[in-house]
Amino acid sequence: MGILSWIIVGLIAGWLAGQVMRGGGYGLIGDIVLGIVGGLVGGYLAGALFGVPDAVNGINVVSIVVAFVGAILLIAVSRMFFHPRSA
């Protein structure tokens, strides 16, 4: 998958994850980075858990969904460690 495809999938997945997880937001660049890293995490998990090789492989619905799930997981983990709740 080319770098342009990663950026487009990352932008879509990061924006969707930002909308679903509601919060302070990460901005355009942050959403792209979050989506790209989410694609890596989601692709790894899809391969490890479900045996799906090359789950993020272009600009298609499956790639966007996998990157979206990975981005959701990243947001949840980052909020758990970097945004502790006050008592």
MMTF fields as JSON, N, C-alpha, C and O atoms, coordinates in Angstrom:
{
  "mmtfVersion": "1.0.0",
  "mmtfProducer": "UNKNOWN",
  "numBonds": 347,
  "numAtoms": 348,
  "numGroups": 87,
  "numChains": 1,
  "numModels": 1,
  "chainsPerModel": [1],
  "groupsPerChain": [87],
  "chainIdList": ["A"],
  "bondAtomList": [4, 2, 8, 6, 12, 10, 16, 14, 20, 18, 24, 22, 28, 26, 32, 30, 36, 34, 40, 38, 44, 42, 48, 46, 52, 50, 56, 54, 60, 58, 64, 62, 68, 66, 72, 70, 76, 74, 80, 78, 84, 82, 88, 86, 92, 90, 96, 94, 100, 98, 104, 102, 108, 106, 112, 110, 116, 114, 120, 118, 124, 122, 128, 126, 132, 130, 136, 134, 140, 138, 144, 142, 148, 146, 152, 150, 156, 154, 160, 158, 164, 162, 168, 166, 172, 170, 176, 174, 180, 178, 184, 182, 188, 186, 192, 190, 196, 194, 200, 198, 204, 202, 208, 206, 212, 210, 216, 214, 220, 218, 224, 222, 228, 226, 232, 230, 236, 234, 240, 238, 244, 242, 248, 246, 252, 250, 256, 254, 260, 258, 264, 262, 268, 266, 272, 270, 276, 274, 280, 278, 284, 282, 288, 286, 292, 290, 296, 294, 300, 298, 304, 302, 308, 306, 312, 310, 316, 314, 320, 318, 324, 322, 328, 326, 332, 330, 336, 334, 340, 338, 344, 342],
  "bondOrderList": [1, 1, 1, 1, 1, 1, 1, 1, 1, 1, 1, 1, 1, 1, 1, 1, 1, 1, 1, 1, 1, 1, 1, 1, 1, 1, 1, 1, 1, 1, 1, 1, 1, 1, 1, 1, 1, 1, 1, 1, 1, 1, 1, 1, 1, 1, 1, 1, 1, 1, 1, 1, 1, 1, 1, 1, 1, 1, 1, 1, 1, 1, 1, 1, 1, 1, 1, 1, 1, 1, 1, 1, 1, 1, 1, 1, 1, 1, 1, 1, 1, 1, 1, 1, 1, 1],
  "groupList": [{"groupName": "MET", "atomNameList": ["N", "CA", "C", "O"], "elementList": ["N", "C", "C", "O"], "formalChargeList": [0, 0, 0, 0], "bondAtomList": [1, 0, 2, 1, 3, 2], "bondOrderList": [1, 1, 2], "singleLetterCode": "M", "chemCompType": "L-PEPTIDE LINKING"}, {"groupName": "GLY", "atomNameList": ["N", "CA", "C", "O"], "elementList": ["N", "C", "C", "O"], "formalChargeList": [0, 0, 0, 0], "bondAtomList": [1, 0, 2, 1, 3, 2], "bondOrderList": [1, 1, 2], "singleLetterCode": "G", "chemCompType": "PEPTIDE LINKING"}, {"groupName": "ILE", "atomNameList": ["N", "CA", "C", "O"], "elementList": ["N", "C", "C", "O"], "formalChargeList": [0, 0, 0, 0], "bondAtomList": [1, 0, 2, 1, 3, 2], "bondOrderList": [1, 1, 2], "singleLetterCode": "I", "chemCompType": "L-PEPTIDE LINKING"}, {"groupName": "LEU", "atomNameList": ["N", "CA", "C", "O"], "elementList": ["N", "C", "C", "O"], "formalChargeList": [0, 0, 0, 0], "bondAtomList": [1, 0, 2, 1, 3, 2], "bondOrderList": [1, 1, 2], "singleLetterCode": "L", "chemCompType": "L-PEPTIDE LINKING"}, {"groupName": "SER", "atomNameList": ["N", "CA", "C", "O"], "elementList": ["N", "C", "C", "O"], "formalChargeList": [0, 0, 0, 0], "bondAtomList": [1, 0, 2, 1, 3, 2], "bondOrderList": [1, 1, 2], "singleLetterCode": "S", "chemCompType": "L-PEPTIDE LINKING"}, {"groupName": "TRP", "atomNameList": ["N", "CA", "C", "O"], "elementList": ["N", "C", "C", "O"], "formalChargeList": [0, 0, 0, 0], "bondAtomList": [1, 0, 2, 1, 3, 2], "bondOrderList": [1, 1, 2], "singleLetterCode": "W", "chemCompType": "L-PEPTIDE LINKING"}, {"groupName": "VAL", "atomNameList": ["N", "CA", "C", "O"], "elementList": ["N", "C", "C", "O"], "formalChargeList": [0, 0, 0, 0], "bondAtomList": [1, 0, 2, 1, 3, 2], "bondOrderList": [1, 1, 2], "singleLetterCode": "V", "chemCompType": "L-PEPTIDE LINKING"}, {"groupName": "ALA", "atomNameList": ["N", "CA", "C", "O"], "elementList": ["N", "C", "C", "O"], "formalChargeList": [0, 0, 0, 0], "bondAtomList": [1, 0, 2, 1, 3, 2], "bondOrderList": [1, 1, 2], "singleLetterCode": "A", "chemCompType": "L-PEPTIDE LINKING"}, {"groupName": "GLN", "atomNameList": ["N", "CA", "C", "O"], "elementList": ["N", "C", "C", "O"], "formalChargeList": [0, 0, 0, 0], "bondAtomList": [1, 0, 2, 1, 3, 2], "bondOrderList": [1, 1, 2], "singleLetterCode": "Q", "chemCompType": "L-PEPTIDE LINKING"}, {"groupName": "ARG", "atomNameList": ["N", "CA", "C", "O"], "elementList": ["N", "C", "C", "O"], "formalChargeList": [0, 0, 0, 0], "bondAtomList": [1, 0, 2, 1, 3, 2], "bondOrderList": [1, 1, 2], "singleLetterCode": "R", "chemCompType": "L-PEPTIDE LINKING"}, {"groupName": "TYR", "atomNameList": ["N", "CA", "C", "O"], "elementList": ["N", "C", "C", "O"], "formalChargeList": [0, 0, 0, 0], "bondAtomList": [1, 0, 2, 1, 3, 2], "bondOrderList": [1, 1, 2], "singleLetterCode": "Y", "chemCompType": "L-PEPTIDE LINKING"}, {"groupName": "ASP", "atomNameList": ["N", "CA", "C", "O"], "elementList": ["N", "C", "C", "O"], "formalChargeList": [0, 0, 0, 0], "bondAtomList": [1, 0, 2, 1, 3, 2], "bondOrderList": [1, 1, 2], "singleLetterCode": "D", "chemCompType": "L-PEPTIDE LINKING"}, {"groupName": "PHE", "atomNameList": ["N", "CA", "C", "O"], "elementList": ["N", "C", "C", "O"], "formalChargeList": [0, 0, 0, 0], "bondAtomList": [1, 0, 2, 1, 3, 2], "bondOrderList": [1, 1, 2], "singleLetterCode": "F", "chemCompType": "L-PEPTIDE LINKING"}, {"groupName": "PRO", "atomNameList": ["N", "CA", "C", "O"], "elementList": ["N", "C", "C", "O"], "formalChargeList": [0, 0, 0, 0], "bondAtomList": [1, 0, 2, 1, 3, 2], "bondOrderList": [1, 1, 2], "singleLetterCode": "P", "chemCompType": "L-PEPTIDE LINKING"}, {"groupName": "ASN", "atomNameList": ["N", "CA", "C", "O"], "elementList": ["N", "C", "C", "O"], "formalChargeList": [0, 0, 0, 0], "bondAtomList": [1, 0, 2, 1, 3, 2], "bondOrderList": [1, 1, 2], "singleLetterCode": "N", "chemCompType": "L-PEPTIDE LINKING"}, {"groupName": "HIS", "atomNameList": ["N", "CA", "C", "O"], "elementList": ["N", "C", "C", "O"], "formalChargeList": [0, 0, 0, 0], "bondAtomList": [1, 0, 2, 1, 3, 2], "bondOrderList": [1, 1, 2], "singleLetterCode": "H", "chemCompType": "L-PEPTIDE LINKING"}],
  "groupTypeList": [0, 1, 2, 3, 4, 5, 2, 2, 6, 1, 3, 2, 7, 1, 5, 3, 7, 1, 8, 6, 0, 9, 1, 1, 1, 10, 1, 3, 2, 1, 11, 2, 6, 3, 1, 2, 6, 1, 1, 3, 6, 1, 1, 10, 3, 7, 1, 7, 3, 12, 1, 6, 13, 11, 7, 6, 14, 1, 2, 14, 6, 6, 4, 2, 6, 6, 7, 12, 6, 1, 7, 2, 3, 3, 2, 7, 6, 4, 9, 0, 12, 12, 15, 13, 9, 4, 7],
  "groupIdList": [1, 2, 3, 4, 5, 6, 7, 8, 9, 10, 11, 12, 13, 14, 15, 16, 17, 18, 19, 20, 21, 22, 23, 24, 25, 26, 27, 28, 29, 30, 31, 32, 33, 34, 35, 36, 37, 38, 39, 40, 41, 42, 43, 44, 45, 46, 47, 48, 49, 50, 51, 52, 53, 54, 55, 56, 57, 58, 59, 60, 61, 62, 63, 64, 65, 66, 67, 68, 69, 70, 71, 72, 73, 74, 75, 76, 77, 78, 79, 80, 81, 82, 83, 84, 85, 86, 87],
  "secStructList": [7, 7, 2, 2, 2, 2, 2, 2, 2, 2, 2, 2, 2, 2, 2, 2, 2, 2, 2, 2, 2, 7, 1, 1, 7, 7, 2, 2, 2, 2, 2, 2, 2, 2, 2, 2, 2, 2, 2, 2, 2, 2, 2, 2, 2, 2, 2, 2, 2, 2, 7, 7, 6, 6, 1, 7, 7, 1, 1, 1, 2, 2, 2, 2, 2, 2, 2, 2, 2, 2, 2, 2, 2, 2, 2, 2, 2, 2, 2, 2, 2, 2, 1, 7, 7, 7, 7],
  "xCoordList": [0.859, 0.0, 0.902, 1.853, 0.621, 1.437, 1.211, 0.239, 2.14, 2.059, 0.794, 0.207, 0.369, -0.856, -2.07, -2.972, -2.094, -3.195, -3.214, -4.278, -2.016, -1.94, -2.476, -3.196, -2.12, -2.569, -4.085, -4.744, -4.638, -6.086, -6.842, -7.796, -6.421, -7.069, -6.891, -7.825, -5.688, -5.432, -6.299, -6.802, -6.477, -7.318, -8.762, -9.382, -9.284, -10.676, -10.855, -11.772, -9.972, -10.096, -9.873, -10.597, -8.884, -8.618, -9.76, -10.115, -10.338, -11.465, -12.667, -13.32, -12.96, -14.08, -13.866, -14.788, -12.652, -12.361, -12.499, -13.009, -12.051, -12.192, -13.652, -14.007, -14.503, -15.922, -16.593, -17.445, -16.214, -16.844, -16.38, -17.182, -15.088, -14.535, -14.701, -14.398, -15.152, -15.405, -14.38, -14.068, -13.886, -12.901, -12.304, -12.923, -11.107, -10.428, -10.058, -9.869, -9.948, -9.573, -8.072, -7.359, -7.598, -6.167, -5.779, -4.591, -6.723, -6.434, -6.248, -6.251, -6.088, -5.996, -4.78, -4.913, -3.607, -2.387, -2.45, -2.062, -2.933, -3.07, -4.013, -3.746, -5.132, -6.07, -5.435, -5.65, -4.659, -3.998, -3.011, -3.004, -2.176, -1.192, -1.895, -1.492, -2.94, -3.702, -4.296, -4.266, -4.831, -5.404, -4.36, -4.603, -3.182, -2.123, -1.604, -1.458, -1.33, -0.865, -1.977, -1.712, -3.215, -4.354, -4.451, -4.829, -4.113, -4.085, -3.035, -3.265, -1.883, -0.834, -1.271, -1.11, -1.829, -2.285, -3.441, -3.442, -4.411, -5.556, -5.159, -5.683, -4.24, -3.763, -3.039, -3.216, -2.217, -1.518, -2.518, -2.412, -3.489, -4.476, -5.348, -5.687, -5.716, -6.527, -5.755, -6.329, -4.457, -3.639, -3.428, -3.492, -3.176, -2.887, -4.132, -4.071, -5.257, -6.455, -7.314, -7.876, -7.412, -8.331, -7.642, -8.308, -6.325, -5.591, -5.794, -5.659, -6.118, -6.334, -5.002, -4.523, -4.399, -3.132, -3.386, -4.317, -2.567, -2.635, -4.03, -4.646, -4.526, -5.883, -6.037, -7.121, -4.982, -5.026, -4.221, -2.991, -4.935, -4.257, -4.704, -4.588, -5.189, -5.607, -6.725, -7.074, -7.276, -8.39, -9.677, -10.23, -10.144, -11.384, -12.028, -11.427, -13.232, -13.998, -13.325, -13.278, -12.807, -12.181, -10.965, -10.782, -10.143, -8.965, -9.356, -8.73, -10.382, -10.824, -11.382, -11.12, -12.145, -12.711, -11.606, -11.648, -10.619, -9.518, -8.721, -8.385, -8.417, -7.692, -8.524, -7.979, -9.823, -10.732, -10.724, -10.631, -10.822, -10.807, -9.469, -9.428, -8.38, -7.066, -6.947, -6.366, -7.495, -7.451, -8.291, -7.895, -9.44, -10.284, -9.503, -9.516, -8.828, -8.029, -6.914, -6.652, -6.26, -5.194, -5.716, -5.087, -6.854, -7.438, -7.798, -7.517, -8.414, -8.814, -7.601, -7.626, -6.543, -5.345, -4.662, -4.213, -4.58, -3.926, -4.709, -4.114, -6.02, -6.821, -6.69, -6.763, -6.5, -6.361, -5.052, -5.019, -3.986, -2.684, -2.379, -1.701, -2.873, -2.472, -3.538, -3.263, -4.743, -5.812, -6.474, -7.627, -5.763, -6.377, -7.557, -7.531, -8.566, -9.757, -9.537, -8.889, -10.07, -9.974, -11.069, -12.166, -10.781, -11.775, -12.702, -13.606],
  "yCoordList": [-1.167, 0.0, 1.226, 1.293, 2.181, 3.37, 4.344, 4.251, 5.272, 6.259, 7.105, 7.468, 7.419, 8.206, 7.424, 7.998, 6.126, 5.289, 5.257, 5.344, 5.13, 5.13, 6.44, 6.446, 7.556, 8.859, 8.989, 9.476, 8.558, 8.677, 7.783, 8.228, 6.527, 5.614, 6.132, 6.082, 6.632, 7.181, 8.381, 8.517, 9.254, 10.436, 10.035, 10.546, 9.129, 8.698, 7.986, 8.3, 7.022, 6.244, 7.122, 6.997, 8.006, 8.895, 9.859, 10.113, 10.399, 11.309, 10.582, 11.091, 9.381, 8.604, 8.263, 8.376, 7.847, 7.501, 8.721, 8.617, 9.871, 11.103, 11.475, 11.981, 11.222, 11.518, 10.569, 10.984, 9.307, 8.302, 8.458, 8.353, 8.709, 8.757, 10.115, 10.235, 11.093, 12.44, 12.841, 12.065, 13.996, 14.467, 15.761, 16.486, 16.049, 17.276, 17.354, 18.453, 16.229, 16.213, 16.3, 16.751, 15.872, 15.837, 16.694, 16.788, 17.319, 18.137, 17.26, 16.033, 17.884, 17.165, 16.243, 15.061, 16.764, 15.96, 14.851, 13.715, 15.175, 14.161, 13.046, 11.876, 13.4, 12.384, 11.486, 10.274, 12.069, 11.272, 10.303, 9.113, 10.824, 9.967, 8.884, 7.721, 9.267, 8.306, 7.218, 6.041, 7.598, 6.618, 5.704, 4.506, 6.25, 5.423, 4.426, 3.24, 4.907, 4.006, 3.023, 1.855, 3.498, 2.606, 1.516, 0.385, 1.852, 0.85, -0.219, -1.404, 0.213, -0.753, -1.655, -2.874, -1.035, -1.811, -2.731, -3.917, -2.18, -2.985, -4.107, -5.216, -3.836, -4.866, -5.975, -7.153, -5.598, -6.608, -7.461, -8.688, -6.817, -7.562, -8.454, -9.571, -7.963, -8.784, -10.018, -11.101, -9.863, -11.015, -11.963, -13.181, -11.415, -12.252, -12.959, -14.135, -12.252, -12.825, -13.621, -14.656, -13.131, -13.746, -14.411, -15.0, -14.328, -14.958, -14.304, -14.959, -13.012, -12.278, -11.678, -10.729, -12.215, -11.63, -10.352, -10.286, -9.346, -8.088, -7.462, -7.209, -7.215, -6.697, -5.269, -4.894, -4.47, -3.106, -3.116, -3.089, -3.156, -3.362, -2.428, -2.786, -1.288, -0.33, 0.544, 0.489, 1.34, 2.206, 1.434, 1.464, 0.742, -0.001, -0.03, 0.4, -0.531, -0.504, -1.337, -0.917, -2.505, -3.367, -2.673, -2.709, -2.049, -1.344, -0.207, -0.008, 0.535, 1.658, 1.15, 1.747, 0.062, -0.488, -0.998, -0.76, -1.695, -2.215, -1.061, -1.1, -0.037, 1.121, 1.876, 2.379, 1.959, 2.618, 1.908, 2.558, 0.589, -0.178, 0.011, 0.178, -0.016, 0.215, 1.606, 1.773, 2.613, 3.985, 4.133, 4.841, 3.474, 3.487, 2.906, 3.463, 1.783, 1.168, 2.101, 2.206, 2.774, 3.703, 4.866, 5.257, 5.415, 6.522, 6.044, 6.73, 4.877, 4.356, 4.129, 4.485, 3.541, 3.279, 4.584, 4.732, 5.536, 6.812, 7.578, 8.224, 7.515, 8.194, 7.502, 8.15, 6.207, 5.476, 5.856, 5.947, 6.076, 6.354, 7.845, 8.248, 8.673, 10.082, 11.049, 12.24, 10.571, 11.436, 10.797, 10.371, 10.728, 10.116, 10.933, 12.163, 10.256, 10.934, 11.422, 10.752, 12.568, 13.115, 12.523, 12.245, 12.332, 11.75, 12.808, 12.5],
  "zCoordList": [0.0, 0.0, 0.0, 0.779, -0.852, -0.964, 0.184, 0.933, 0.29, 1.384, 1.277, 2.297, 0.065, -0.105, 0.394, 1.005, 0.138, 0.633, 2.152, 2.766, 2.772, 4.24, 4.803, 5.801, 4.156, 4.647, 4.522, 5.441, 3.398, 3.198, 4.179, 4.817, 4.301, 5.252, 6.676, 7.475, 6.999, 8.331, 8.642, 9.757, 7.658, 7.857, 8.148, 9.081, 7.35, 7.531, 8.871, 9.63, 9.157, 10.396, 11.618, 12.606, 11.568, 12.7, 12.957, 14.108, 11.889, 12.053, 12.644, 13.555, 12.121, 12.658, 14.129, 14.936, 14.474, 15.87, 16.767, 17.882, 16.29, 17.066, 17.298, 18.363, 16.293, 16.434, 17.417, 18.203, 17.375, 18.238, 19.687, 20.615, 19.875, 21.229, 21.91, 23.097, 21.23, 21.783, 22.834, 23.737, 22.714, 23.68, 23.186, 22.407, 23.638, 23.273, 21.812, 21.291, 21.13, 19.735, 19.561, 20.458, 18.421, 18.155, 16.965, 16.654, 16.291, 15.123, 13.891, 13.99, 12.744, 11.482, 11.443, 11.127, 11.757, 11.725, 12.772, 12.499, 13.956, 15.01, 14.601, 14.875, 13.937, 13.469, 12.414, 12.421, 11.513, 10.48, 11.122, 10.808, 12.027, 12.697, 13.503, 13.475, 14.217, 15.009, 14.125, 14.485, 12.978, 12.054, 11.455, 11.306, 11.102, 10.529, 11.561, 11.266, 12.761, 13.822, 14.187, 14.474, 14.175, 14.417, 13.362, 13.667, 12.123, 11.065, 11.323, 11.081, 11.817, 12.156, 13.307, 13.254, 14.349, 15.509, 15.111, 15.44, 14.409, 13.979, 13.038, 13.141, 12.121, 11.205, 11.939, 11.628, 12.921, 13.722, 14.5, 14.512, 15.149, 15.935, 15.056, 15.447, 13.865, 12.955, 12.527, 12.406, 12.297, 11.929, 13.091, 12.92, 14.281, 15.45, 15.984, 16.345, 16.036, 16.631, 15.653, 16.011, 14.414, 13.454, 12.279, 11.427, 12.218, 11.129, 9.778, 8.745, 9.773, 8.53, 8.093, 8.713, 7.04, 6.591, 5.807, 5.004, 6.036, 5.283, 5.349, 4.313, 6.555, 6.75, 6.235, 5.788, 6.289, 5.772, 4.482, 4.503, 3.352, 2.082, 0.964, -0.208, 1.279, 0.263, 0.787, 1.966, -0.091, 0.303, 0.047, -1.053, 1.083, 1.002, 2.386, 3.37, 2.448, 3.696, 4.785, 5.941, 4.431, 5.433, 6.043, 7.259, 5.225, 5.733, 6.662, 7.704, 6.292, 7.115, 8.444, 9.488, 8.421, 9.654, 10.566, 11.773, 10.013, 10.821, 11.429, 12.613, 10.633, 11.148, 12.183, 13.166, 11.973, 12.908, 14.259, 15.3, 14.247, 15.504, 16.215, 17.434, 15.455, 16.053, 16.649, 17.721, 15.963, 16.472, 17.737, 18.663, 17.784, 18.983, 20.168, 21.266, 19.928, 20.993, 21.456, 22.654, 20.519, 20.887, 21.725, 22.708, 21.343, 22.109, 23.514, 24.496, 23.608, 24.92, 25.819, 26.997, 25.269, 26.065, 26.458, 27.594, 25.519, 25.85, 26.908, 27.77, 26.852, 27.879, 29.225, 30.27, 29.205, 30.451, 31.166, 32.393, 30.404, 31.001, 31.14, 32.085, 30.208, 30.208, 30.675, 30.821, 30.914, 31.408, 32.619, 32.543, 33.724, 34.916, 35.404, 35.374, 35.841, 36.345, 37.771, 38.575, 38.068, 39.41, 40.277, 39.793, 41.541, 42.442, 42.98, 43.757]
}
